Amino acid sequence: MVLTSCPHCGDQVGPADRYCEGCGASLRLRRTPPDAVAGRDRAEHDLTLVAGVSDRGSVRARNEDAMAFAIVGPATEPEAVVAIVCDGVGSTERAAEASQAAADAALAEIVDRLADGGDAEDATHRAVAEAYAAVRVLGDPRTSAPSTTFVSAVATKQAITVGWIGDSRAYWIAGGESRLLTRDDADPIVGALTRWVGADAEQGPPNLAVLPAGTPGRLVVCSDGLWNYLPRAENLADEMSDGEPLAVAADLTAVALRRGGRDNITVVVLPYPFEERA
């Protein structure tokens, strides 16, 4: 599809334009709306190449997870797909704000870096720095410490680059090659986080994992509201349908709800290679 008018303000635009001259909005970026999750019982968003569901669950009073995703480049030939999930630490103040602020700041930074020709690893490092900064201004570490976990995935035609801090996860689901791509920053004995993004957190670089393009499959980025019920990649693969990304995300969310829904549940699904679906 070639845009002839800006989807934000309606001004006329040309097929080669990257930004609308009228309002300045990017014409090469499609993303979830800001403030799409925090504080709401359930949110579903679908950009065709990537889609996600975030649900309050059956026990928690509010949804403190956040998701953000975007497609960079023309609709007919996307350059990258980006997905982020953050899980606000419920024991801290303003956890929902922390997760949303981290997700939005990181997404904006990754998209900007990619648009400027940067690589996915550098974009991920810079995005995490922006996430720390966005959460830090929400509280004073001496009196309050809003906090969140963080996991991002940057899919280009060459590879998927995953960055994370905390225990939100990314899984690669591709038959016998299915596997967990992340490693929790958590004490396995007591289950407490050893790293997080927060006002009181020591800032450091994200963990990184790179999956080169190869066998087609699907990336699942999620909070522990899902993986606590389906911890192993094969468990997740057994529950996944062959549907479109939003349907798959909804199905996985339903599994977590049927099994108790004790925590907020956020699931983002990204089929890869994405350019085959454009």
C-alpha positions in Angstrom: 0.0 0.0 0.0 1.3 3.4 -1.0 0.2 6.3 1.3 -1.3 9.3 -0.5 -2.4 11.1 2.7 -1.0 11.2 6.2 -2.9 8.7 8.5 -2.4 11.2 11.4 -3.5 14.6 10.0 -4.7 13.8 6.5 -2.3 16.0 4.6 -1.1 14.9 1.2 2.2 12.9 1.1 4.4 11.4 -1.6 5.4 7.8 -1.9 9.0 8.5 -1.0 8.3 10.7 2.0 9.5 9.5 5.3 7.7 12.2 7.4 4.5 14.2 6.9 5.4 17.9 6.3 2.2 18.9 7.9 2.4 17.3 11.3 5.9 15.7 11.3 4.6 12.1 11.9 6.7 9.2 10.6 5.2 7.6 7.5 7.6 4.7 7.7 6.6 3.5 11.2 3.5 1.6 12.3 3.3 0.9 16.0 1.0 0.2 18.9 -0.5 3.3 20.4 1.2 4.7 23.5 -0.4 3.9 26.9 -2.0 0.9 25.3 -1.9 -1.4 28.2 -1.1 0.0 31.7 -4.2 0.1 33.9 -6.5 -1.7 31.5 -8.0 -5.1 32.0 -7.1 -6.2 28.5 -5.5 -4.8 25.3 -5.2 -6.4 21.9 -3.2 -4.9 19.0 -2.4 -6.2 15.6 0.0 -4.8 13.0 -0.3 -8.0 10.8 3.4 -8.8 11.0 3.4 -8.7 14.8 0.5 -8.8 17.3 0.0 -9.0 21.0 -2.4 -9.4 23.9 -2.0 -8.1 27.4 -4.5 -9.3 30.0 -4.9 -8.4 33.7 -5.4 -12.1 34.6 -7.8 -13.4 37.2 -6.2 -12.3 40.4 -4.3 -9.0 40.1 -6.2 -5.8 40.7 -4.7 -4.1 37.6 -2.5 -4.8 34.6 1.0 -3.7 35.3 2.5 -5.2 32.2 3.2 -3.2 29.0 3.8 -4.1 25.4 5.0 -2.0 22.5 5.8 -3.0 18.9 6.4 -1.4 15.6 7.1 -2.1 11.9 9.8 0.1 10.4 9.8 0.8 6.7 7.3 0.8 3.9 4.3 -1.5 4.2 5.3 -3.4 1.0 9.0 -3.8 2.1 9.5 -3.5 5.8 13.0 -3.1 7.1 12.5 -4.4 10.6 9.9 -5.5 13.2 10.4 -4.5 16.8 8.7 -6.0 19.9 9.0 -5.1 23.6 7.4 -6.5 26.7 7.9 -5.0 30.2 6.5 -6.4 33.4 6.1 -3.9 36.2 7.4 -5.2 39.5 4.2 -5.3 41.6 6.0 -4.8 44.9 7.1 -1.3 43.8 5.2 1.9 43.5 3.9 3.1 40.1 4.8 -0.3 38.6 2.4 0.1 35.7 3.8 3.5 34.8 7.3 2.1 35.0 6.6 -0.7 32.5 4.8 1.6 30.1 7.5 4.3 30.3 10.3 1.8 29.7 8.5 0.1 26.7 7.7 3.4 25.0 11.1 5.0 25.5 12.9 1.9 24.3 10.7 1.4 21.3 11.3 5.0 20.2 15.0 4.7 20.6 15.3 1.5 18.6 13.2 2.8 15.8 15.2 6.0 15.6 18.5 4.2 15.6 17.4 1.8 12.9 16.1 4.7 10.8 19.5 6.3 11.1 21.2 3.2 9.8 22.3 1.8 13.2 22.6 -1.9 13.9 20.2 -3.9 16.1 22.7 -4.6 18.9 23.7 -1.0 19.3 20.0 0.1 19.1 19.2 -2.4 21.9 21.9 -1.1 24.1 20.8 2.5 23.6 17.1 1.5 24.1 17.8 0.0 27.5 19.7 3.1 28.6 16.6 5.1 27.6 14.4 2.7 29.5 16.4 3.2 32.6 16.2 7.0 32.2 12.5 7.0 31.7 11.8 4.9 34.8 14.3 6.8 37.0 12.4 10.0 36.7 9.3 8.4 38.1 10.6 8.1 41.6 13.3 8.9 44.2 15.3 5.7 44.9 15.6 6.8 48.6 11.8 6.9 49.1 10.2 5.0 46.2 11.6 2.8 43.4 9.2 2.1 40.4 10.6 -0.9 38.6 10.1 -3.2 35.7 11.6 -6.1 33.8 12.5 -5.6 30.1 12.8 -7.8 27.0 13.0 -6.6 23.4 13.3 -8.2 20.0 14.6 -6.5 16.9 13.9 -8.6 13.8 15.7 -7.6 10.6 16.1 -9.7 7.4 19.4 -11.0 8.7 18.7 -11.9 12.3 16.6 -11.5 15.5 18.4 -9.6 18.2 17.0 -10.1 21.7 17.9 -8.0 24.7 16.7 -8.4 28.3 16.9 -7.4 31.9 14.9 -9.4 34.5 12.7 -12.4 33.8 10.5 -11.6 30.9 11.3 -14.0 28.2 11.7 -14.6 24.4 11.1 -18.0 22.9 11.8 -19.3 19.4 9.2 -21.8 18.2 10.1 -23.8 15.1 9.4 -27.5 15.6 12.4 -29.4 16.8 14.5 -26.2 16.9 12.2 -24.5 19.5 14.1 -23.0 22.4 14.2 -20.4 25.1 16.4 -17.5 23.9 16.7 -15.6 27.2 18.1 -16.5 30.6 16.3 -15.1 33.7 18.1 -12.6 35.8 16.7 -14.2 39.0 17.8 -16.2 42.0 16.5 -19.8 41.2 16.2 -20.6 44.9 14.0 -17.8 46.1 12.8 -16.6 42.7 13.8 -13.0 43.4 15.0 -10.7 40.5 18.7 -10.0 40.5 18.4 -7.3 37.8 15.7 -5.0 36.8 15.1 -1.5 35.3 14.2 0.8 38.2 14.7 4.0 40.0 17.0 2.2 42.5 18.6 -0.2 39.9 22.3 -0.1 39.0 22.3 0.6 35.3 24.1 -1.9 33.1 24.0 -3.3 29.6 21.3 -5.7 28.6 21.9 -9.4 28.1 21.9 -10.2 24.4 21.1 -13.2 22.2 21.2 -13.2 18.4 19.3 -15.7 16.3 20.5 -15.7 12.6 17.8 -16.1 9.9 17.3 -19.7 9.0 14.4 -22.1 9.5 11.0 -20.2 9.5 9.3 -20.0 12.9 7.6 -17.7 15.4 9.1 -15.6 18.1 7.1 -15.3 21.3 7.9 -12.4 23.7 6.1 -12.7 27.0 5.8 -11.9 30.7 5.9 -14.5 33.4 2.2 -14.5 33.5 2.4 -16.9 30.5 5.7 -18.7 31.0 5.0 -19.7 34.6 2.5 -22.1 33.1 4.5 -23.0 30.0 8.1 -22.7 31.1 9.8 -24.8 28.4 9.8 -24.1 24.7 8.3 -27.5 24.0 5.4 -26.7 26.4 4.8 -23.5 24.5 5.0 -25.2 21.1 2.4 -27.8 22.1 -0.1 -25.0 22.9 0.5 -22.9 19.8 -1.9 -23.0 16.9 -1.1 -22.2 13.2 -3.2 -19.1 13.2 -2.4 -15.4 12.6 -0.2 -13.7 15.2 -3.1 -12.1 17.1 -5.0 -15.4 17.3 -1.9 -17.2 18.6 -1.3 -14.5 21.2 -5.0 -14.7 22.3 -4.9 -18.6 22.4 -1.8 -18.5 24.6 -3.3 -15.9 26.9 -6.4 -18.2 27.2 -4.2 -21.1 28.3 -2.7 -19.0 31.1 -6.2 -17.9 32.2 -7.5 -21.4 32.2 -4.6 -22.5 34.4 -5.3 -19.8 37.0 -4.2 -16.4 35.6 -2.5 -15.6 38.8 -0.4 -12.8 37.2 -0.8 -10.3 34.4 -0.3 -12.0 31.1 1.3 -10.4 28.0 2.1 -12.2 24.8 3.5 -10.8 21.6 3.9 -13.1 18.5 6.2 -12.3 15.6 6.4 -14.8 12.6 9.8 -14.8 11.0 11.0 -14.2 8.4 8.6 -11.3 8.4 9.2 -10.2 4.8 7.5 -13.3 3.5 4.2 -12.0 5.0 4.6 -8.3 3.8 
